[in-house]
Amino acid sequence: MAQPVKIAAYSGDPLLVERALSQRVHELGQAQRVPLFGDEISPEELSSQLFTASLFGEQRVLVVRRADTLVRSDYLAQKLEAGLPEDTALVFTGDKLRGPVVQLAQDAQHYARPKGRTLHALAKTLLEEADLPTHKLLVDLLVEACGKGTEQEKGTLRLLREVEKLSLWKGGTLPKEQIPELLYSAQVAPYALLDALGSRDVPTALAELRQLVTGTPEAFRLFFLVVTHIRTLLVTRACLDRSEQPPGPAWLARRRAAQARNFNQQELIELLARLQELDLMIKTGKFTAPAALTYFTLSLAA
């Protein structure tokens, strides 16, 4: 009978790492998830947390991100050789995890950045998981999106964002010619606008809108990016309220968390409801997309 995985280490492509982490945590059932960061905690501090009994005796999994330096610690490896407490599991993630701690892991995987057929297969899998059609055109457009933009913007995390965006159309009809307009590969991503909205910086957001919106197609695309961003902030706010680590890579999770703290959950729910009402008004011709974006932005000042 296979021994349970008490120590795991996943590195490489950020999306594949997150999927492996989610699967491992899911297998642990109702275990309490304890988020930590390897560049903010010493080997001694981590060891102390690992071998201090849980206050209520519940199962727990310590998830240590940015652990590239930490897993090279001989001190930590010596402590782990004796085994972990029965109620504790440990998962490390990072860019390139190597060292004596990784050698002790029952499950250690490094995920190369997917390319070619592997990337196409991943795009298809993400569409299937989102209950979206897996047409070749859609898969090819998603794969193309992964190769556009700066190095930070490229890759599988962009692929995930595009699938999340397309999920807004689930159950509806989207003409093929409009699909490229929704993808980041078609136009520059409006990060400054989304950051300003998340920061409730209305003057900056309005200034960004004036630069980005030159007609209805641009406003239509931006509207659905704003919906996705507010929905992501709601998920992040809920994680913060439960003292859980928000999804996504550490740098992005921190960025979203800083914005999510500008709202409470009820405010974000109300913003999503407002966007839903504006969407209906756009579709019924009562509001243009540019006007809807301006109205929504101004409402953040209330």
C-alpha positions as CSV (number, residue, x, y, z in Angstrom):
1,M,0.0,0.0,0.0
2,A,1.4,3.4,-1.0
3,Q,2.5,5.6,1.8
4,P,0.6,8.9,2.2
5,V,2.3,12.0,0.9
6,K,3.4,14.1,3.8
7,I,6.0,16.3,2.0
8,A,5.5,17.5,-1.6
9,A,7.5,20.0,-3.7
10,Y,6.3,21.6,-7.0
11,S,8.2,24.0,-9.1
12,G,8.3,25.5,-12.6
13,D,5.4,26.7,-14.6
14,P,3.1,28.7,-12.2
15,L,-0.2,27.4,-13.5
16,L,0.9,23.7,-13.5
17,V,2.3,24.2,-10.0
18,E,-1.0,25.7,-8.8
19,R,-2.9,22.8,-10.3
20,A,-0.6,20.3,-8.6
21,L,-0.9,22.1,-5.3
22,S,-4.7,22.2,-5.6
23,Q,-4.9,18.5,-6.3
24,R,-2.6,17.7,-3.3
25,V,-4.6,19.9,-0.9
26,H,-7.9,18.4,-2.2
27,E,-6.6,14.9,-1.5
28,L,-6.0,15.9,2.1
29,G,-9.7,16.5,2.5
30,Q,-10.7,19.0,5.3
31,A,-7.2,19.8,6.4
32,Q,-6.6,23.4,7.5
33,R,-4.5,25.2,5.0
34,V,-1.7,27.4,6.5
35,P,-0.1,29.7,3.9
36,L,3.6,30.7,4.4
37,F,6.3,32.3,2.3
38,G,9.8,30.8,2.2
39,D,11.5,34.2,1.9
40,E,9.8,35.5,5.0
41,I,10.3,32.6,7.4
42,S,13.5,31.0,8.6
43,P,14.2,27.2,8.7
44,E,14.0,27.4,12.5
45,E,10.7,29.2,12.4
46,L,9.2,26.7,10.0
47,S,10.4,23.8,12.0
48,S,8.9,25.3,15.1
49,Q,5.5,25.6,13.4
50,L,5.7,22.1,12.0
51,F,6.4,20.4,15.3
52,T,4.1,22.5,17.4
53,A,0.8,20.6,17.9
54,S,-2.3,22.1,16.4
55,L,-4.4,23.9,19.0
56,F,-7.5,21.8,18.3
57,G,-5.8,18.7,17.0
58,E,-7.1,19.2,13.5
59,Q,-5.4,18.0,10.3
60,R,-3.4,20.8,8.6
61,V,-1.3,21.4,5.5
62,L,1.4,24.0,5.6
63,V,1.8,25.5,2.1
64,V,5.2,27.3,1.7
65,R,5.5,29.4,-1.4
66,R,8.7,31.1,-2.8
67,A,10.6,28.2,-1.1
68,D,13.6,28.1,-3.4
69,T,16.1,29.1,-0.8
70,L,14.4,27.4,2.2
71,V,14.5,23.9,0.7
72,R,18.3,24.1,0.5
73,S,18.5,24.2,4.3
74,D,20.4,21.3,5.9
75,Y,19.0,22.2,9.3
76,L,15.4,21.8,8.0
77,A,16.2,18.6,6.2
78,Q,17.6,17.1,9.4
79,K,14.4,18.0,11.3
80,L,12.2,16.6,8.6
81,E,14.1,13.3,8.4
82,A,12.5,12.3,11.7
83,G,9.1,12.6,10.1
84,L,6.2,15.0,10.5
85,P,3.4,14.8,13.1
86,E,0.5,12.6,12.1
87,D,-1.8,15.6,11.6
88,T,0.6,17.6,9.5
89,A,1.5,17.8,5.8
90,L,3.9,20.1,4.0
91,V,3.9,21.4,0.5
92,F,6.6,23.7,-1.1
93,T,6.3,25.7,-4.3
94,G,8.8,27.8,-6.1
95,D,10.6,28.4,-9.4
96,K,13.3,25.8,-9.1
97,L,13.2,23.7,-5.9
98,R,16.5,21.8,-5.3
99,G,18.2,20.7,-2.2
100,P,18.1,18.2,0.7
101,V,14.6,19.1,1.7
102,V,13.3,18.3,-1.8
103,Q,15.0,14.9,-1.7
104,L,12.9,14.0,1.3
105,A,9.6,14.7,-0.5
106,Q,7.4,11.8,-1.5
107,D,6.2,13.8,-4.4
108,A,8.6,16.2,-6.1
109,Q,7.8,17.6,-9.6
110,H,9.3,20.3,-11.8
111,Y,6.9,21.4,-14.5
112,A,8.5,22.8,-17.7
113,R,6.6,25.6,-19.4
114,P,4.2,23.8,-21.8
115,K,4.7,24.3,-25.6
116,G,3.4,22.9,-28.8
117,R,1.0,20.0,-28.4
118,T,1.3,20.1,-24.6
119,L,0.1,23.8,-24.5
120,H,-2.8,23.0,-26.9
121,A,-3.8,20.1,-24.7
122,L,-3.7,22.3,-21.6
123,A,-5.9,24.9,-23.3
124,K,-8.4,22.3,-24.3
125,T,-8.4,20.9,-20.7
126,L,-9.1,24.3,-19.2
127,L,-11.9,24.9,-21.7
128,E,-13.4,21.5,-20.8
129,E,-13.1,22.2,-17.0
130,A,-14.9,25.5,-17.6
131,D,-17.6,23.7,-19.6
132,L,-16.8,25.7,-22.7
133,P,-16.6,24.4,-26.3
134,T,-13.2,23.2,-27.4
135,H,-13.3,24.3,-31.1
136,K,-9.9,24.4,-32.8
137,L,-10.3,28.1,-33.5
138,L,-10.8,28.9,-29.8
139,V,-7.9,26.6,-28.7
140,D,-5.6,28.2,-31.3
141,L,-6.5,31.8,-30.2
142,L,-5.9,30.9,-26.6
143,V,-2.5,29.4,-27.4
144,E,-1.6,32.5,-29.4
145,A,-2.5,34.7,-26.4
146,C,0.1,32.9,-24.3
147,G,2.9,34.2,-26.5
148,K,2.0,37.9,-26.6
149,G,3.0,40.7,-24.3
150,T,5.9,41.1,-21.8
151,E,7.6,38.1,-20.2
152,Q,5.5,38.6,-17.0
153,E,2.3,38.7,-19.1
154,K,3.1,35.6,-21.2
155,G,2.5,32.0,-20.4
156,T,-0.1,29.7,-18.9
157,L,-1.5,32.2,-16.3
158,R,-2.6,34.3,-19.2
159,L,-4.2,31.2,-20.7
160,L,-6.2,30.8,-17.5
161,R,-7.3,34.4,-17.4
162,E,-8.6,34.2,-21.0
163,V,-10.6,31.0,-20.2
164,E,-12.1,32.8,-17.1
165,K,-13.0,35.7,-19.3
166,L,-14.7,33.5,-21.9
167,S,-16.6,31.8,-19.1
168,L,-18.7,35.0,-18.9
169,W,-20.3,34.0,-22.2
170,K,-21.2,30.5,-21.0
171,G,-24.7,29.7,-22.2
172,G,-24.8,32.7,-24.5
173,T,-23.8,33.3,-28.2
174,L,-20.6,35.0,-29.1
175,P,-19.9,35.5,-32.8
176,K,-16.5,34.0,-33.9
177,E,-15.4,37.4,-35.2
178,Q,-15.8,38.9,-31.8
179,I,-13.7,36.3,-29.9
180,P,-10.3,37.9,-30.7
181,E,-11.6,41.3,-29.4
182,L,-11.9,39.7,-26.0
183,L,-8.4,38.3,-25.8
184,Y,-5.4,40.0,-24.5
185,S,-3.6,39.0,-27.6
186,A,-5.8,41.3,-29.6
187,Q,-5.1,44.5,-27.7
188,V,-3.0,45.8,-24.8
189,A,-4.3,44.8,-21.4
190,P,-5.7,47.7,-19.4
191,Y,-3.8,47.0,-16.2
192,A,-3.6,50.7,-15.2
193,L,-7.4,50.9,-15.5
194,L,-8.1,47.8,-13.5
195,D,-5.6,48.8,-10.8
196,A,-7.2,52.2,-10.5
197,L,-10.7,50.7,-10.2
198,G,-9.4,48.2,-7.5
199,S,-7.8,51.1,-5.7
200,R,-11.0,53.2,-5.9
201,D,-8.9,55.9,-7.6
202,V,-11.8,57.4,-9.7
203,P,-9.8,60.3,-11.4
204,T,-7.1,57.9,-12.6
205,A,-9.7,55.4,-13.8
206,L,-11.6,58.0,-15.7
207,A,-8.3,59.3,-17.3
208,E,-7.5,55.7,-18.4
209,L,-10.9,55.2,-19.8
210,R,-10.6,58.3,-22.0
211,Q,-7.3,56.9,-23.4
212,L,-8.6,53.4,-23.9
213,V,-12.1,53.9,-25.2
214,T,-12.2,55.3,-28.7
215,G,-15.4,53.5,-29.7
216,T,-18.0,50.9,-28.7
217,P,-15.8,47.8,-29.5
218,E,-13.1,48.8,-27.1
219,A,-15.6,49.7,-24.4
220,F,-17.4,46.4,-24.9
221,R,-14.2,44.5,-24.4
222,L,-13.2,46.6,-21.4
223,F,-16.6,46.1,-19.7
224,F,-16.1,42.3,-19.5
225,L,-12.6,42.7,-18.3
226,V,-13.9,44.9,-15.5
227,V,-16.5,42.2,-14.6
228,T,-13.7,39.6,-14.4
229,H,-11.6,41.8,-12.3
230,I,-14.3,42.6,-9.7
231,R,-15.2,38.9,-9.5
232,T,-11.6,38.1,-8.8
233,L,-11.4,40.7,-6.1
234,L,-14.5,39.2,-4.5
235,V,-12.8,35.7,-4.4
236,T,-9.7,37.4,-3.0
237,R,-11.7,39.3,-0.3
238,A,-13.4,36.0,0.7
239,C,-10.0,34.3,1.1
240,L,-8.7,37.1,3.2
241,D,-11.7,37.0,5.4
242,R,-11.1,33.3,6.0
243,S,-7.4,33.9,6.6
244,E,-6.7,31.8,3.5
245,Q,-4.1,32.4,0.7
246,P,-5.8,33.9,-2.4
247,P,-5.4,31.9,-5.6
248,G,-2.6,32.6,-8.1
249,P,1.1,33.2,-7.9
250,A,2.3,35.1,-4.8
251,W,3.1,38.4,-6.5
252,L,-0.3,38.5,-8.2
253,A,-2.1,37.4,-5.0
254,R,-0.5,40.2,-3.0
255,R,-1.5,42.7,-5.7
256,R,-5.1,41.6,-5.7
257,A,-5.2,41.5,-1.9
258,A,-4.1,45.1,-1.7
259,Q,-7.0,46.1,-3.9
260,A,-9.5,43.7,-2.3
261,R,-8.9,45.4,1.1
262,N,-10.4,48.5,-0.3
263,F,-13.8,46.8,-0.2
264,N,-15.8,44.4,1.9
265,Q,-17.5,41.3,0.5
266,Q,-20.9,43.0,0.4
267,E,-19.6,46.0,-1.5
268,L,-18.1,43.7,-4.1
269,I,-21.3,41.7,-4.4
270,E,-23.2,44.9,-5.0
271,L,-20.7,46.0,-7.6
272,L,-21.1,42.7,-9.5
273,A,-24.9,43.2,-9.3
274,R,-24.5,46.7,-10.7
275,L,-22.4,45.4,-13.6
276,Q,-25.0,42.8,-14.3
277,E,-27.7,45.5,-14.5
278,L,-25.5,47.7,-16.7
279,D,-24.9,44.7,-19.0
280,L,-28.6,44.2,-19.4
281,M,-29.0,47.9,-20.1
282,I,-26.3,47.7,-22.8
283,K,-28.0,44.8,-24.4
284,T,-31.4,46.5,-24.4
285,G,-30.0,49.7,-25.8
286,K,-30.6,51.8,-22.7
287,F,-26.9,52.4,-22.2
288,T,-23.9,52.4,-24.5
289,A,-20.9,50.5,-23.3
290,P,-18.7,53.6,-22.9
291,A,-21.5,55.3,-20.8
292,A,-21.8,52.1,-18.7
293,L,-18.1,52.1,-17.9
294,T,-18.1,55.7,-17.0
295,Y,-21.2,55.3,-14.8
296,F,-19.7,52.3,-13.0
297,T,-16.4,54.1,-12.4
298,L,-18.1,57.2,-11.0
299,S,-20.2,54.9,-8.7
300,L,-17.0,53.9,-6.9
301,A,-16.7,57.4,-5.4
302,A,-20.0,56.9,-3.6
